[in-house]
Amino acid sequence: MLAKSGEPGLPIDLLVTQSHYVFVKAKVLTSEISNGVRVAVLLKADWMDRAKQNAAVDKLNHTLRMVGYPEEFLRNWTILDQLYAKIELKRTFTETLRTIDQSNSWINLQKLLIRTRNNPYYPTDLTSANAEMIRYRNYDLVIPAAYLQPPILYAGNLDIVNYARLGASIGHEFIHGFDIFGKDVGKVGKPLSWRTNVTQSNYNARKYTLVDLYNSFSSPINSVDGQRTLNENIADNGGIRAAYLAFHNFMSRTGYRIKLPGLEEMNEDQLFWLVAAQKSCTRHPKLADPEHAPLRFRVLGTLMNNPDFGSAYNCPLGSPMNPWIKAW
C-alpha cells in the first residue's frame, strides 16, 4: 500500500471508510465467531482440564477485535490534519520526502503503542484484502475494510456465505492465538505455561495426527509438508469448526433457512461446506509456499478432519472423506 512505499496511506484508508464497504453485520459476526471458538474449540477440548480451558478462554476474551475501520475516523474528520501537521513542503523534493518519512515513523509508532478499540492507527492498511492476527500486538485481530465485501461478505439473505467464508477466516485468525506459537503466549503477552504434562502430551498427539493427514496429500505438481504447514492447518481446522457452530447458533436463533437456485435439493449443512470450499476455488493449482498447503489440500484437510462434514454428506465412517482417526 502507499504507506509502505513512503507515502501517506491513511488518507486513502479514510476514503475507504467513507465508501460504505463495511457492513455492521461483520462486527456482529466477529463476536459470534469468537464465541464459536470458545465453545467449539476451547471448551470442547477434552485433552485440556478446566483450569487450562479457562486460561485459554480468558486469553481469547482479551483479544482486541479491530473490524472494518477505526470508528474514530467517522467521528473526527480533523484527525488527518492532526496526523500530518508535521509534514512540511520544503525547497527540494528530497527534503519534503524526509518530513513525510518522519511523520510516517511517528504514525507507525502509534500503531505499535496504542492498544484501544478506538485507536485510529490500525496496524494494517484498511485497503489490505486480508484478515490478520497481529502477533506483536499480543494476537490482536484486524479485519480491514477492503476485506469485507463480496465474495467474502454479502448483504441481504446470504448469511450462509458470510459464516462459511468470512466466519471461517475470522475463526482461522482467532485460532492462531492457540497454534504452535500462540499457545505459549498469555493474555498480556507474557510467556504462558498453562499446559500440564498430560495436556501437552494430548496436544502433541493431535498435532502429529494433523501432520500425518497433510503429509498424505500429493499431486503430480506438488505435495504437502505437514510439519511446515502445521500452524496454518491448525488455524484452518479450528476456524471452520468455530464458523460452523456459529452458523448453527444463528439458524437456531433466527430460524434462518435458504435454498439456492439449482441446488434446491441441498440442505443448509451441505450448502455450508460447499460454499466454504468454493472460497478456495482456483483455475491454476497453487504451488505450496513455506507456510500454506496448496488450496485444494487446505480444503480437503478441513473437510476430512471434521465429522460434521461427513454427517452432512453421509460419508461412511472410514471412507476417504470421513477417516476413522481425526486430529480434533
C-alpha positions in Angstrom: 0.0 0.0 0.0 1.0 3.6 -0.2 2.2 3.8 3.4 4.7 1.0 2.6 6.2 3.0 -0.3 6.9 6.0 1.8 3.8 8.0 1.0 0.8 8.7 3.3 -1.6 5.7 3.4 -4.2 6.9 6.0 -5.9 9.4 3.6 -6.8 6.6 1.3 -7.9 4.5 4.3 -10.2 7.3 5.3 -11.8 7.3 1.8 -12.4 3.5 2.1 -14.3 4.0 5.4 -16.5 6.6 3.6 -17.3 4.3 0.7 -19.5 2.0 2.8 -17.6 -1.2 2.1 -18.1 -2.2 5.6 -21.3 -3.8 6.9 -22.3 -3.7 10.6 -23.0 -7.4 10.4 -19.3 -8.0 10.1 -18.7 -6.8 13.7 -21.6 -8.9 14.9 -20.2 -11.9 13.1 -16.8 -11.4 14.6 -18.3 -11.6 18.1 -20.3 -14.8 17.2 -17.2 -16.5 15.8 -15.3 -15.6 18.9 -18.0 -17.4 20.9 -17.7 -20.3 18.4 -14.0 -20.6 19.1 -14.7 -20.6 22.8 -17.4 -23.2 22.7 -16.5 -25.4 19.7 -12.7 -25.4 20.1 -11.6 -24.5 23.6 -14.4 -25.7 25.9 -14.8 -28.9 23.9 -11.1 -29.7 24.0 -11.3 -32.8 26.2 -7.5 -33.0 26.2 -7.4 -29.9 28.5 -8.5 -29.7 32.1 -10.9 -27.0 33.2 -8.3 -24.7 34.6 -6.4 -24.7 31.3 -9.6 -24.2 29.3 -10.4 -21.1 31.5 -7.0 -19.7 30.9 -7.4 -20.1 27.1 -10.9 -18.5 27.2 -9.5 -15.6 29.2 -6.9 -15.0 26.6 -9.5 -15.2 23.8 -11.7 -12.6 25.6 -8.7 -10.3 26.0 -8.1 -10.2 22.2 -8.8 -6.8 20.7 -11.0 -7.1 17.6 -10.4 -4.3 15.0 -13.1 -4.9 12.4 -13.5 -2.7 9.3 -12.1 0.7 10.3 -11.4 2.8 13.4 -14.7 4.4 14.4 -12.7 7.5 15.3 -12.3 8.1 11.6 -16.0 8.7 11.1 -16.4 10.8 14.2 -13.5 13.1 13.7 -12.6 14.4 10.2 -9.8 16.6 11.7 -7.8 13.5 12.5 -5.8 13.7 9.3 -4.9 17.3 9.9 -3.5 16.3 13.2 -1.6 13.3 11.8 0.1 15.2 9.1 0.6 18.5 10.8 4.3 17.8 10.9 4.7 17.4 7.1 6.2 20.5 5.5 6.8 21.4 1.9 10.5 22.1 1.7 12.5 23.7 -1.1 13.5 20.3 -2.5 11.6 17.1 -3.2 14.1 15.1 -1.1 13.6 17.3 2.0 9.9 17.1 1.6 10.1 13.3 1.5 12.1 13.4 4.7 9.3 15.2 6.6 6.8 12.6 5.2 9.0 9.7 6.4 9.3 11.3 9.8 5.5 11.7 10.0 5.0 8.1 8.9 7.5 6.9 11.5 5.5 8.6 14.2 2.3 7.1 13.0 3.8 3.6 12.9 4.9 4.1 16.5 1.4 4.9 17.5 0.2 1.8 15.8 2.6 -0.2 18.0 2.0 1.6 21.3 -1.7 2.4 21.4 -3.9 -0.6 22.1 -7.5 0.7 22.4 -10.7 -0.1 20.5 -11.0 3.4 19.1 -7.3 3.7 18.2 -7.3 5.5 14.8 -4.0 3.8 14.0 -4.8 0.3 12.7 -1.7 -1.9 12.5 -2.5 -2.7 8.8 -3.8 -0.7 5.9 -7.6 -0.6 5.6 -7.2 -1.3 1.9 -5.5 -4.6 2.6 -7.7 -7.5 1.5 -6.6 -9.9 4.2 -7.6 -10.6 7.8 -4.7 -10.9 10.2 -3.8 -11.8 13.7 -1.1 -9.3 14.8 1.5 -11.2 16.9 3.5 -8.2 18.0 0.2 -6.7 19.4 -0.5 -9.7 21.6 -2.5 -11.5 18.9 -5.0 -8.7 18.2 -7.4 -9.4 15.3 -7.5 -7.0 12.4 -10.1 -7.3 9.6 -9.6 -4.4 7.2 -12.5 -2.7 5.4 -11.4 -3.8 2.0 -11.8 -7.5 3.0 -15.4 -7.0 4.0 -17.0 -7.2 0.5 -18.0 -9.9 -2.0 -17.1 -12.7 -2.4 -16.3 -12.8 1.4 -19.2 -10.7 2.8 -22.6 -10.2 1.3 -25.6 -8.1 2.3 -29.1 -9.5 2.0 -30.1 -13.1 2.7 -26.7 -14.7 2.0 -25.7 -15.2 5.7 -24.7 -18.8 4.9 -21.9 -17.4 2.7 -20.9 -14.9 5.4 -20.5 -17.6 8.0 -18.8 -20.1 5.7 -16.3 -17.6 4.2 -15.8 -14.6 6.5 -16.7 -16.6 9.5 -14.1 -19.2 8.7 -11.5 -16.5 8.1 -12.2 -14.9 11.4 -12.1 -18.2 13.2 -8.8 -19.0 11.4 -7.2 -15.9 12.8 -8.5 -16.4 16.3 -7.1 -19.9 16.3 -3.6 -18.6 15.5 -3.7 -17.3 19.1 -3.5 -21.0 20.1 -1.3 -22.5 17.4 2.3 -23.8 17.9 3.5 -20.2 18.7 0.4 -18.6 20.2 -0.2 -21.3 22.8 2.8 -20.2 24.8 1.7 -16.5 25.0 -0.6 -15.3 27.7 -3.3 -12.6 27.5 -0.9 -9.7 28.2 2.0 -11.0 26.1 3.9 -12.8 28.8 5.1 -16.4 28.5 2.3 -18.8 29.4 2.7 -22.3 30.8 -0.9 -23.4 31.1 -0.3 -26.9 29.8 0.5 -29.7 32.2 2.5 -32.7 31.0 -0.8 -34.5 30.3 -2.4 -31.7 28.2 0.9 -31.2 26.4 1.1 -34.9 25.6 -2.5 -34.9 24.4 -1.9 -31.7 22.3 1.1 -33.3 20.7 -0.8 -36.5 19.8 -3.4 -34.5 18.0 -0.8 -32.3 16.4 1.0 -35.3 14.9 -2.3 -36.7 13.6 -2.8 -33.5 11.7 0.8 -33.6 10.4 0.3 -37.1 9.1 -3.0 -36.2 7.4 -1.4 -33.4 5.4 1.7 -35.4 4.7 -0.6 -37.8 2.9 -1.6 -35.2 0.3 0.2 -35.0 -3.0 -0.4 -34.4 -6.7 1.7 -34.6 -9.9 3.0 -31.0 -9.4 3.3 -30.6 -5.6 2.9 -32.2 -2.2 2.4 -31.0 1.4 4.8 -30.9 4.2 2.5 -31.4 7.2 5.1 -30.1 9.7 6.0 -26.9 7.9 2.3 -26.0 7.3 1.1 -27.1 10.7 0.3 -23.7 12.1 -1.9 -22.8 9.2 -3.5 -26.2 9.2 -4.4 -25.8 12.9 -6.0 -22.4 12.1 -7.9 -23.8 9.1 -9.4 -26.7 11.0 -10.3 -24.8 14.2 -11.6 -21.8 12.2 -14.1 -23.7 10.1 -15.2 -25.6 13.2 -16.0 -22.4 15.0 -17.7 -20.9 12.0 -19.9 -24.0 11.6 -21.0 -23.8 15.2 -21.7 -20.1 14.9 -23.8 -20.7 11.8 -25.9 -23.3 13.6 -26.4 -21.0 16.5 -27.5 -18.3 14.1 -30.1 -20.7 12.5 -31.4 -21.7 15.9 -31.8 -18.1 17.0 -33.3 -16.7 13.8 -35.0 -19.6 12.1 -32.8 -18.9 9.0 -33.3 -21.2 6.1 -32.2 -20.9 2.5 -32.4 -22.7 -0.8 -30.0 -21.7 -3.7 -31.1 -21.8 -7.3 -30.1 -25.1 -8.9 -29.2 -26.6 -5.6 -32.6 -26.9 -4.0 -32.0 -30.5 -3.1 -29.2 -29.5 -0.7 -29.8 -28.6 2.9 -28.2 -25.8 4.9 -25.4 -28.1 6.3 -24.4 -29.3 2.8 -24.5 -25.8 1.4 -22.3 -24.5 4.2 -19.5 -26.9 3.4 -19.9 -26.3 -0.4 -19.8 -22.5 0.0 -16.8 -22.8 2.3 -14.9 -24.9 -0.2 -15.7 -22.6 -3.1 -13.9 -19.8 -1.3 -10.6 -21.5 -2.3 -11.5 -22.3 -6.0 -8.8 -21.5 -8.5 -8.2 -22.3 -12.1 -4.5 -23.0 -11.6 -3.2 -25.2 -8.8 -1.1 -23.1 -6.5 2.3 -24.4 -5.6 2.9 -24.8 -1.9 4.6 -21.9 -0.1 6.6 -22.4 3.1 3.6 -21.9 5.4 0.5 -22.9 3.5 -0.6 -26.1 1.8 -2.0 -25.7 -1.8 -5.6 -24.5 -1.7 -7.0 -27.9 -2.8 -5.4 -29.7 0.1 -6.4 -26.9 2.6 -10.0 -27.6 1.6 -9.7 -31.4 1.7 -7.9 -31.4 5.1 -10.6 -29.4 6.9 -13.4 -31.5 5.4 -11.8 -34.8 6.1 -10.9 -33.8 9.7 -14.4 -32.6 10.5 -17.1 -35.2 11.5 -19.9 -32.6 10.7 -18.9 -32.7 7.0 -19.1 -36.5 7.0 -22.5 -36.4 8.6 -23.8 -33.7 6.2 -22.9 -35.7 3.1 -23.5 -39.2 4.6 -19.9 -40.2 4.1 -19.4 -43.7 5.8 -17.0 -43.7 8.7 -13.7 -45.0 7.4 -14.3 -43.7 3.8 -11.7 -41.3 2.3 -13.6 -38.1 3.3 -14.5 -39.4 6.7 -11.4 -41.2 8.1 -11.5 -43.1 11.4 -8.8 -41.0 13.0 -9.2 -37.3 13.3 -7.0 -34.7 14.9 -9.7 -32.8 16.8 
